Amino acid sequence: MKPAIVITGTGSVVPDMVIPNSAFLDRTFMDEDGSLFPNSNEVIIEKFQSITEIAERRYARPDQTSKDLGALAGQRALDDAGWSGEDIDLLIVGQNFGDIEHGSRVMEQMPSIASRVKHELGIENPRVVAFDVLAGCPGWIQGVLVAEAYLLGGMAKRALVIGCETLSRIVDVHDRDSMIFSDGAGAACFELQDGAEGGSGILGRAAVSYTKNEAYFLKSNPSNNPELDRGERLIKMKGRKIYEFAIRHVPDAMKAALDNAGVHLSEVKKIFMHQANAKLDHAVGERLYKLYGMKADLDAVMPMSIQWMGNSSVATVPTLFDMVRHEQYQGHKVAPGDIVLFASVGAGMNINAFVYRM
């Protein structure tokens, strides 16, 4: 029978610290040129919430870094799969800013977060290969695609793919966009099986990178406050350009993955899409359905978490999937045989997607 790449377990970490929008009322927001905005913070926050739908977000505790969140999510996925960490062959971590200690702006990328997570999990087996994937918010999905290649290529049989980030440590407090970002971790275990029951497994995939004009839509720059250290690098984004880019290109990439899988959109039960902001996600979903001449019922097919979790980058998709898979999220659930679509867009600019049958 044809080999299949099957999800055997999932896990996630929703950080403990809840940060409501009211926490930003005393911020001094500045434009890119260092000028103050004419509107009050109340107006700024109200407009922000109306567009993004974000009312609160989650931050890691001061004693936690990305590796800690990633290790906890990874252990939960291993436990869910009934695996020992010693039994996997591959440990991939999607991340972007490394480990950042609370109160520091130093991004520690060596050793890799995957190596740190392997250490935290106490895995001794040297044949468990650990490395990171840096692909912006699509990092976890890109890690899945890399793991699939390893498994189908005979280089591994079991893989643990984690997405973890502490974006709260690298935002500019004088930038309105700082309200978007959050922390978290999600993970999934993948196994190569000989003809999985019910035809479950990864059915198709797609990935593209736009760099000619789009490479620096998200990048690291100094604070908007000109009085702060100009050598410091904080996460920055061109929100309008990203929005226009995403609604133009993400639906096509999602359709490409469905075409690669030989699946029609009408067969898809759930769409797990990166939660960038609610307005963007809804626009992408509606345009995807238009490609098929279908009317979208996004409330039924596309679970949303950004309203209370914010944008946790690489952690968003696996966290949301874990919650739905365990029937813990707003009535959304998946059942054996259901076809689901995963998709993300982010820094690079990268877009990727894969289709999976439960």
VEXMI-689732 format. One record per residue: residue in one letter; x, y, z of N, C-alpha, C in turn. Coordinates in steps of 0.05 Angstrom, whole numbers, padded with zeros to 5 digits, always signed. Atoms other than C-alpha are relative to their C-alpha. Last residue first. Layout:
# residues N
AXYZXYZXYZ/...
//
This chain:
# residues 358
M-00001+00010-00028-00160+00254+00192-00003-00030+00001/R+00024+00016-00007-00145+00270+00119+00003-00012+00028/Y-00003+00024-00017-00094+00325+00110-00027-00013+00004/V+00026+00012-00003-00082+00381+00060+00003-00027+00015/F+00002+00029+00005-00021+00425+00064-00028-00010+00007/A+00025+00013-00007-00007+00499+00058+00004-00030-00003/N+00001+00029+00003+00049+00549+00049-00026-00012+00010/I+00027+00011-00002+00061+00623+00038+00002-00030-00002/N+00005+00028+00005+00126+00660+00048-00029-00007+00004/M+00026+00009-00011+00143+00733+00043-00005-00029-00009/G-00016+00013+00021+00196+00727+00072-00003+00011-00028/A-00025-00013+00008+00156+00742+00133+00015-00017-00021/G-00016-00017-00018+00087+00711+00136+00026+00008-00012/V-00014-00020+00015+00031+00669+00107+00016+00017+00019/S-00012-00022-00015-00001+00605+00133+00014+00019-00020/A-00012-00021+00017-00046+00548+00111+00012+00022+00018/F-00017-00017-00017-00073+00481+00138+00013+00021-00019/L-00020-00015+00015-00132+00447+00103+00015+00019+00019/V-00005-00026-00011-00174+00392+00134+00023+00013-00016/I-00023-00012+00014-00206+00330+00105+00002+00029+00010/D+00003-00028+00007-00250+00291+00153+00025+00010-00014/G+00010-00003+00028-00242+00215+00150-00003+00029-00009/P-00015+00016+00020-00236+00207+00225-00013+00002-00027/A+00005+00028-00003-00271+00265+00260+00016-00016-00020/V-00006+00015+00024-00255+00338+00272-00004-00030+00006/K-00013+00026-00003-00284+00385+00322+00006-00013-00027/H-00013+00011+00024-00307+00457+00330+00012-00027+00007/G+00017+00019+00014-00356+00469+00388+00013-00011-00026/Q+00024-00013+00011-00320+00532+00411-00017-00019-00017/Y+00002-00027+00009-00253+00497+00423-00026+00007-00014/Q-00001-00019-00021-00237+00438+00466-00006+00028-00009/E+00027-00009-00004-00255+00381+00420-00002+00020+00024/H+00009+00011-00026-00186+00349+00427-00027+00011+00008/R-00004+00029+00001-00172+00359+00353-00009-00013+00026/V+00023+00011+00015-00200+00430+00358+00001-00031+00000/M+00024-00005-00016-00151+00450+00413-00025-00012-00014/D+00000+00016-00024-00092+00416+00378-00026+00004+00016/F+00006+00027+00008-00109+00448+00311-00002-00019+00025/L+00028+00001+00007-00111+00517+00343-00009-00028-00008/T+00016-00004-00025-00044+00507+00376-00030-00003-00006/P+00001+00025-00016-00013+00477+00313-00015+00002+00026/V+00013+00022+00014-00036+00537+00271+00000-00026+00016/T+00029-00004+00004-00019+00594+00319-00014-00025-00011/A+00015+00016-00019+00049+00572+00345-00030-00001-00006/V-00002+00029+00006+00089+00596+00285-00017-00018+00018/S-00018+00008+00022+00065+00668+00295-00001-00030-00005/S-00023+00014-00012+00030+00678+00362+00018-00013-00021/N-00016+00013+00021-00018+00730+00334+00025-00012+00012/G-00018-00017+00015-00068+00747+00389+00014-00016-00022/M-00028+00010-00001-00095+00693+00435+00020+00019-00014/W-00010+00003-00028-00163+00721+00455+00029-00009+00002/Q+00015-00018-00017-00193+00747+00389+00011+00000+00029/I-00015-00025-00003-00139+00712+00348-00013+00019+00020/S-00010-00003-00027-00169+00644+00361+00013+00027+00005/M-00015-00024-00004-00213+00631+00300+00009+00001+00029/P-00002-00008-00028-00240+00565+00274+00019+00024+00003/M-00026-00012-00007-00252+00565+00199+00000+00008+00029/V-00023+00014+00011-00306+00518+00172+00027+00010+00011/A+00001+00029-00003-00369+00536+00209+00025-00014-00007/D+00004+00006-00028-00358+00610+00220+00000-00030+00005/L-00025+00000-00014-00329+00615+00150-00003-00007+00030/D+00011+00001-00028-00392+00595+00115+00023-00002+00018/A-00015+00007-00024-00367+00616+00046-00017+00001+00025/K+00006-00019-00022-00411+00615-00016+00014-00009+00025/M+00016+00009-00023-00379+00575-00072-00005+00023+00019/G+00027-00008+00005-00355+00594-00142-00019-00008+00022/Y+00016+00024+00007-00292+00554-00131-00029+00006-00006/L-00015+00015+00021-00244+00613-00133-00016-00025-00009/K+00007-00012+00026-00298+00651-00094+00014-00014-00023/Y+00026+00012+00008-00288+00603-00036-00009+00011-00027/L-00004+00028+00007-00215+00622-00032-00025-00012-00010/R-00012+00001+00027-00232+00696-00036+00006-00029-00008/E+00021-00007+00019-00279+00690+00024+00011-00002-00029/G+00019+00022+00001-00226+00654+00065-00021+00005-00021/V-00013+00023+00014-00173+00705+00048-00019-00023-00003/A-00002-00007+00029-00219+00763+00066+00013-00022-00016/H+00026+00002+00012-00239+00730+00132+00002+00006-00030/D+00008+00028+00002-00167+00718+00151-00027-00003-00014/L-00016+00013+00021-00147+00790+00134-00009-00029-00003/K+00009-00012+00026-00204+00821+00175+00015-00014-00023/A+00026+00012+00008-00190+00773+00233-00009+00011-00027/N+00021-00017-00012-00116+00790+00240-00027-00009-00013/A-00015-00025+00002-00056+00746+00228-00016+00024+00010/Q+00017-00022-00009-00087+00682+00252+00016+00026+00000/H-00014-00018-00018-00052+00628+00211-00017+00024+00006/M-00016-00020+00013-00104+00584+00178+00014+00018+00021/F-00016-00010-00022-00134+00519+00201+00020+00019-00012/I-00024-00014+00010-00189+00506+00151+00014+00012+00024/K-00011-00022-00016-00240+00454+00171+00024+00012-00014/K+00017-00004-00023-00288+00405+00135+00010+00023+00018/V-00015-00009-00023-00257+00407+00065-00019+00007+00023/E-00006+00023-00016-00295+00366+00013+00014+00007+00027/S+00025+00010-00012-00327+00426-00019+00004-00023+00018/L+00005-00015-00025-00257+00454-00030-00026-00009+00014/H+00016-00024+00005-00244+00399-00081-00006+00014+00027/V+00023-00004-00018-00188+00350-00067-00014+00026-00008/G+00023+00010+00014-00137+00322-00116-00026+00002+00015/A+00011+00023-00014-00082+00332-00065-00023-00013-00015/N-00021+00019-00003-00041+00377-00111-00010-00026+00014/D-00003+00013+00027-00105+00413-00130+00022-00022+00002/L+00023+00017+00005-00119+00425-00056+00002-00014-00027/A-00003+00023-00017-00048+00451-00045-00024-00020-00004/A-00021+00017+00012-00054+00496-00106+00004-00025+00017/K+00012+00015+00022-00121+00522-00080+00021-00019-00012/M+00018+00019-00012-00088+00543-00015-00013-00018-00021/A-00018+00021-00011-00032+00576-00054-00017-00022+00014/D-00011+00016+00022-00083+00614-00096+00018-00023+00010/P+00021+00019+00011-00122+00636-00035+00011-00017-00022/V+00004+00024-00017-00056+00662-00004-00022-00018-00010/H-00015+00024+00006-00036+00706-00063-00006-00024+00017/R-00005+00005+00028-00081+00767-00069+00012-00028-00005/I+00025+00006+00013-00112+00768+00000+00003-00005-00030/A+00013+00025-00009-00043+00760+00030-00026-00006-00015/F-00014+00023+00010-00007+00813-00011-00015-00026+00007/E+00005+00002+00029-00059+00866+00002+00014-00024-00012/Y+00029+00006+00004-00058+00852+00077-00005-00003-00030/I+00004+00028-00007+00018+00850+00079-00029-00009-00006/K-00012+00016+00021+00023+00916+00042-00004-00030+00005/R+00017-00003+00024-00026+00949+00090+00011-00017-00023/G+00026+00013-00003+00010+00922+00152-00017+00001-00025/K+00016-00018+00017+00081+00940+00133-00028-00012-00002/M+00014+00010+00024+00114+00904+00191-00014+00022-00015/K+00015-00021+00014+00165+00914+00245-00014-00012-00024/I+00016+00009+00022+00197+00867+00296-00017+00023-00010/L+00026+00009-00010+00251+00900+00338-00018-00007-00024/R+00017+00009+00022+00325+00912+00326-00025-00014+00011/E+00018+00021-00008+00366+00954+00374-00018-00007-00023/G-00012+00026+00008+00423+00993+00343-00018-00023+00007/R+00004+00005+00029+00383+01057+00343+00012-00026-00009/D-00024+00011+00013+00379+01055+00420-00006-00007-00030/L-00010+00026-00009+00319+01097+00441+00022-00010-00017/E-00017-00003-00022+00308+01171+00432+00012-00026+00010/P-00027-00007+00009+00280+01163+00362+00020+00003+00023/N-00009-00022-00017+00219+01126+00389+00029+00007-00006/N+00011-00025+00011+00194+01086+00330+00008+00024+00017/S+00025-00009-00011+00241+01031+00356-00010+00025-00015/P+00000-00013-00027+00297+01005+00312-00028+00009+00008/N-00008-00028+00001+00283+00957+00254+00001+00012+00028/S-00008-00011-00026+00274+00882+00244+00011+00028-00004/K-00029-00001-00005+00235+00859+00183+00005+00010+00028/L-00005+00004-00029+00166+00843+00156+00030+00000+00003/F+00025-00008-00012+00147+00871+00088+00000-00003+00030/Y-00002-00015-00024+00220+00863+00073-00026+00013+00010/A-00017+00012-00020+00220+00807+00022+00000+00014+00027/E+00014+00005-00025+00160+00833-00016+00017-00009+00023/N+00010-00026-00011+00187+00866-00079-00010-00003+00029/K-00010-00022+00017+00230+00810-00109-00008+00027+00012/T-00021-00016-00011+00219+00763-00050+00009+00024-00016/Y-00001-00025+00016+00156+00722-00059+00021+00019+00013/S-00014-00023-00013+00164+00651-00032+00001+00023-00020/V-00012-00021+00017+00117+00594-00049+00013+00021+00016/A-00016-00020-00014+00094+00528-00017+00012+00019-00021/A-00010-00022+00018+00042+00477-00035+00016+00019+00017/R-00013-00023-00012+00019+00410-00006+00007+00021-00021/G-00012-00018+00019-00021+00347-00017+00011+00024+00014/L+00009+00006+00027-00054+00287+00016+00014+00017-00021/I-00004-00024+00017-00020+00284+00084-00007-00007-00029/G-00027-00009+00005-00049+00226+00123+00001+00025-00017/S-00008-00024-00013-00112+00184+00131+00029+00007-00006/G-00014-00018+00018-00133+00134+00079+00009+00026+00012/G+00017-00021+00010-00184+00102+00124+00013+00020-00019/E+00028+00007+00000-00131+00063+00161-00017+00024-00009/A+00015-00005-00025-00061+00083+00142-00029-00006-00003/G+00029+00002+00006-00026+00049+00084-00016+00004+00025/D+00006+00014+00025+00044+00034+00107-00030-00003-00003/Q+00014+00025-00003+00056+00086+00161-00005-00012-00028/L+00003+00014+00026+00106+00142+00166-00013-00027+00005/E-00012+00026+00004+00093+00179+00231-00005-00011-00028/F+00006+00012+00026+00081+00251+00250+00015-00026-00003/C-00017+00023+00007+00077+00280+00320-00009-00011-00027/A+00013+00024+00010+00048+00350+00329+00020-00022-00006/A-00017+00022+00010+00067+00413+00367-00018-00023-00011/G+00017+00022+00008+00041+00481+00389+00017-00021-00013/A-00014+00023+00011+00074+00538+00427-00021-00022-00007/G+00014+00026-00001+00054+00607+00450+00017-00022-00012/D-00018+00022-00005+00069+00682+00454-00016-00027-00001/S+00003+00015-00025+00034+00744+00428+00019-00024+00001/F-00017+00024-00004+00035+00798+00375-00003-00013+00027/I+00008+00023+00015-00020+00845+00352+00013-00026+00011/M+00024+00012-00012-00013+00899+00404-00009-00026-00013/S-00008+00017-00022+00058+00913+00383-00023-00013+00013/D+00000+00028+00008+00030+00937+00317+00008-00018+00023/R+00027+00011-00003+00015+01004+00349-00001-00029-00006/D+00012+00007+00026+00090+01016+00355-00028-00012+00005/H+00009-00026+00011+00119+01052+00417-00014-00004-00028/V+00023-00009-00016+00125+00986+00456-00012+00026-00011/D-00005-00028-00006+00169+00959+00400-00025+00010+00015/V+00016-00021+00012+00162+00883+00400+00009+00028+00009/I-00015-00013+00022+00217+00832+00413-00017+00021-00014/R-00027-00008-00009+00200+00800+00480+00014+00017-00021/S+00002-00023-00019+00125+00797+00467+00027+00011+00008/L-00001-00026+00015+00141+00755+00405-00002+00023+00019/T+00007-00020-00021+00155+00695+00449+00004+00027-00013/E-00009-00028+00003+00152+00639+00397-00007+00016+00025/C+00000-00015-00026+00142+00564+00389+00012+00028-00004/G-00001-00029+00006+00123+00518+00331-00001+00015+00026/I+00009-00019-00020+00140+00444+00342+00001+00028-00012/V-00002-00027+00012+00147+00385+00294-00014+00020+00019/L+00014-00018-00017+00161+00316+00324+00005+00028-00011/A-00009-00028-00003+00180+00264+00273-00017+00015+00019/R+00017-00015-00018+00176+00188+00266+00012+00028+00004/K+00026+00014-00001+00201+00143+00210-00020+00016+00018/A+00012+00000-00026+00263+00180+00187-00027-00014-00001/M-00020-00009-00020+00312+00184+00130-00011+00001+00028/G-00012+00023-00014+00270+00140+00083+00020+00009+00021/G-00026+00006+00011+00256+00196+00034+00015-00022+00015/L+00004+00013+00025+00182+00196+00051+00026-00008-00013/L+00013+00026-00004+00198+00210+00123-00004-00015-00026/Y-00017+00018-00014+00249+00264+00109-00012-00028+00002/A-00021+00008+00019+00205+00297+00057+00020-00019+00013/E+00012+00019+00019+00146+00296+00105+00021-00009-00020/A+00003+00026-00013+00189+00327+00159-00011-00021-00019/V-00027+00011-00002+00208+00384+00113-00001-00028+00012/L-00008+00008+00027+00135+00396+00096+00028-00012-00001/V+00015+00025+00007+00117+00394+00170+00007-00009-00028/G-00012+00022-00015+00172+00444+00186-00014-00026-00006/Q-00024+00006+00015+00145+00490+00132+00015-00023+00013/I+00009+00015+00024+00077+00485+00166+00024-00007-00017/W+00009+00027-00009+00110+00505+00232-00009-00017-00024/G-00021+00018-00008+00150+00561+00201-00009-00027+00008/P+00005+00026+00011+00092+00595+00163+00020-00022+00009/C+00023+00013-00012+00096+00654+00212-00006-00028-00012/G+00021-00018-00008+00165+00671+00186-00022-00015+00014/A+00016-00006+00024+00205+00617+00151-00022+00020+00006/L+00007-00029-00001+00261+00600+00199-00014+00007-00026/V+00009-00011+00026+00264+00524+00208-00008+00029+00005/D+00021-00021+00002+00304+00497+00267-00007+00006-00029/F-00007-00025+00013+00343+00432+00276-00024+00019-00002/A+00016-00024-00009+00344+00368+00316+00010+00025-00015/V-00012-00024+00013+00365+00299+00291-00018+00024+00006/V+00022-00018+00002+00345+00243+00340+00011+00027-00010/R+00011+00002+00027+00402+00196+00324-00026+00015-00003/P-00013-00018+00019+00440+00221+00384-00012-00001-00028/N-00006+00013+00025+00389+00187+00431+00012+00019-00020/E-00029+00006+00002+00394+00223+00498+00008-00011-00028/I-00004+00021+00021+00327+00259+00498+00030-00005-00003/G-00018+00021-00010+00320+00297+00564+00004-00023-00019/L+00016+00024-00001+00260+00338+00540+00017-00024+00010/E+00021-00003-00020+00297+00402+00558-00017-00026+00003/H-00013+00000-00026+00358+00379+00518-00021+00001+00022/K-00009+00027-00004+00315+00364+00457+00013-00004+00027/V+00024+00015-00007+00282+00432+00466+00007-00030+00004/R+00008-00007-00028+00350+00466+00468-00024-00016+00009/S-00020+00013-00018+00373+00429+00406-00007+00005+00029/A+00005+00029+00001+00308+00448+00371+00020-00014+00017/I+00022+00006-00018+00317+00520+00394-00006-00029+00001/S+00027-00003+00011+00383+00520+00358-00020-00005+00022/P+00009+00020+00019+00448+00527+00397-00029+00005-00009/M-00019+00022-00001+00458+00582+00380+00004-00009+00029/Q+00006+00019+00021+00399+00627+00362+00020-00024+00000/E-00019+00023-00001+00398+00670+00425-00008-00021-00020/M+00011+00024+00013+00362+00735+00410+00020-00022-00002/V-00020+00017+00013+00385+00789+00459-00014-00026-00010/R+00006-00001+00029+00329+00839+00474+00019-00019-00015/S-00022-00002+00019+00329+00825+00549-00010+00002-00028/G-00015-00024-00006+00279+00837+00605+00024+00004-00018/H+00017-00022-00009+00253+00765+00602+00018+00024+00007/E+00006-00001-00029+00304+00721+00567-00017+00024+00006/I-00004-00027-00010+00299+00716+00491-00008-00001+00029/D+00007-00003-00028+00308+00647+00459+00006+00029+00009/G-00017+00014-00019+00307+00646+00383-00010+00003+00029/F-00017-00018-00016+00273+00700+00343+00016-00013+00022/N-00012-00023+00015+00240+00664+00285+00019+00017+00016/Q-00003-00023-00018+00214+00595+00304+00013+00022-00016/G+00004-00025+00015+00193+00529+00271+00001+00023+00020/V+00013-00022-00013+00224+00472+00311-00002+00023-00020/I-00002-00025+00014+00241+00405+00280-00016+00021+00015/L+00012-00021-00017+00256+00342+00319+00004+00026-00014/L-00003-00028+00010+00270+00280+00277-00015+00019+00018/D-00024-00002+00016+00281+00206+00291+00007+00029-00007/I+00004-00015+00024+00231+00194+00347+00027+00002-00015/D+00009+00016+00022+00236+00136+00396-00004+00016-00026/E-00022+00016+00010+00278+00170+00450-00007-00015-00026/G-00017-00017+00016+00224+00223+00459+00024-00016-00012/S-00023-00010-00015+00179+00167+00482+00016+00018-00018/W-00029+00004+00007+00114+00159+00446+00018+00009+00022/G-00009+00024-00014+00041+00149+00467+00029-00007-00006/A-00006+00021+00019+00019+00198+00414+00007-00026+00013/D+00025+00006+00015-00015+00243+00465+00004-00022-00020/D+00018+00014-00018+00046+00238+00510-00026-00008-00014/L-00011+00027-00003+00091+00258+00452-00018-00017+00018/A+00005+00014+00025+00046+00317+00436+00010-00028+00002/R+00028+00006+00001+00046+00339+00509-00008-00015-00026/Q+00005+00023-00018+00121+00333+00511-00029-00008+00000/G-00010+00024+00012+00127+00377+00449-00005-00024+00018/A+00019+00008+00021+00081+00430+00478+00009-00026-00013/L+00025+00008-00012+00123+00432+00541-00021-00009-00020/A-00004+00026-00012+00189+00433+00503-00026-00011+00013/G-00002+00020+00020+00165+00489+00458+00003-00028+00012/L+00027+00004+00012+00141+00533+00515+00001-00023-00020/D+00016+00011-00021+00208+00523+00551-00028-00006-00010/K-00007+00028-00003+00249+00533+00488-00017-00014+00021/S+00011+00016+00021+00212+00597+00473+00005-00030+00003/T-00009-00009+00026+00229+00627+00540-00012-00018-00021/Q+00002+00017+00024+00195+00621+00608+00013+00013-00025/D-00019+00022-00003+00213+00650+00677+00000-00019-00025/P-00028-00009+00000+00181+00717+00661+00020-00023+00001/R-00009-00010-00027+00115+00682+00644+00029+00009-00002/A-00014+00019-00016+00097+00677+00570+00007+00012+00027/Y-00029-00003-00002+00047+00726+00542+00012-00021+00018/R-00014+00016-00021-00024+00714+00518+00030+00004-00001/R-00020+00018+00010-00069+00763+00480+00015-00013+00023/E-00022+00006-00019-00131+00804+00491+00019-00019-00013/A+00008-00013-00025-00188+00837+00453+00020-00005+00022/I-00015+00008-00024-00162+00822+00383-00009+00016+00024/E+00018+00014-00019-00218+00832+00332+00016-00010+00024/T-00013+00026-00005-00163+00854+00282-00018-00019+00016/I-00013+00012+00023-00200+00911+00250+00009-00028+00005/S+00021+00003+00020-00249+00933+00304+00011-00014-00025/Q+00017+00023-00006-00197+00918+00357-00021-00004-00021/F-00016+00024+00001-00146+00966+00327-00017-00025+00004/K-00003+00005+00029-00198+01020+00317+00015-00026-00004/E+00026+00007+00010-00217+01016+00391+00001-00006-00030/I+00006+00027-00008-00144+01015+00411-00027-00009-00011/I-00019+00017+00013-00126+01078+00372-00007-00030+00005/V+00009+00001+00028-00189+01114+00396+00018-00020-00015/E+00027+00013+00001-00174+01098+00469-00010-00004-00028/N-00004+00029+00000-00101+01114+00457-00026-00015+00000/S-00006+00010-00026-00121+01185+00438+00004-00030-00002/N+00022+00012-00014-00117+01208+00366+00009-00011+00027/P+00019-00021-00010-00067+01259+00340-00022-00013+00017/F+00025+00001+00015-00012+01206+00335-00019+00021+00012/L+00022+00010-00015+00057+01226+00361-00025+00000-00017/S+00021-00020-00007+00115+01235+00313-00022-00014+00016/G-00003-00008-00028+00176+01188+00314-00021+00020+00009/D-00017-00023+00000+00180+01182+00238+00004+00011+00029/E-00027+00008+00008+00152+01111+00240+00020+00023+00002/D-00002+00008+00028+00091+01136+00278+00029-00007-00006/M-00013-00019+00019+00091+01138+00354-00001-00012-00028/F-00003+00011+00027+00050+01105+00409+00010+00022-00018/T-00005-00024+00017+00063+01127+00481+00005-00011-00028/R-00022+00000+00018+00030+01070+00520+00003+00027-00014/D-00020-00019-00009-00016+01084+00579+00025+00000-00018/L+00011-00027-00001-00078+01052+00547+00021+00021+00008/F-00014-00018+00018-00040+00990+00526-00009+00029+00002/A-00028-00001-00010-00060+00945+00585+00016+00020-00017/S-00002-00022-00019-00133+00961+00567+00029+00003+00011/N-00006-00025+00015-00125+00916+00507+00003+00024+00019/P+00023-00012+00014-00123+00856+00554+00008+00026-00015/I-00005-00029+00004-00059+00818+00569-00023+00012-00015/V+00020-00012+00018-00071+00748+00597+00003+00030+00000/M+00004-00029-00003-00008+00716+00626-00020+00011-00020/D+00016-00007-00023-00013+00640+00631-00008+00030+00001/P-00013-00013-00023+00013+00620+00563-00020+00011+00020/V+00011-00027+00000-00029+00574+00518+00011+00014+00025/V-00002-00016-00024+00015+00513+00508-00012+00027-00005/S-00003-00029+00002+00000+00460+00456+00003+00012+00028/G-00002-00013-00026+00000+00385+00443+00004+00030-00004/T-00003-00029+00001-00015+00338+00385+00002+00011+00029/G+00004-00014-00026-00010+00263+00373+00005+00030-00004/T+00007+00018-00021-00009+00211+00318-00004+00013+00027/I-00003-00014-00026-00010+00254+00256-00010-00019+00021/V+00023-00002-00017-00001+00208+00195+00006+00015+00026/I-00011-00015-00023+00047+00210+00137-00024+00008+00017/A+00015-00024-00008+00023+00155+00089+00015+00013+00024/P-00006-00010-00027+00058+00100+00050-00014+00027+00006/K-00015-00025+00002+00021+00072-00011+00006+00010+00029/M+00017-00024+00000+00000+00000+00000+00017+00025+00000/
//
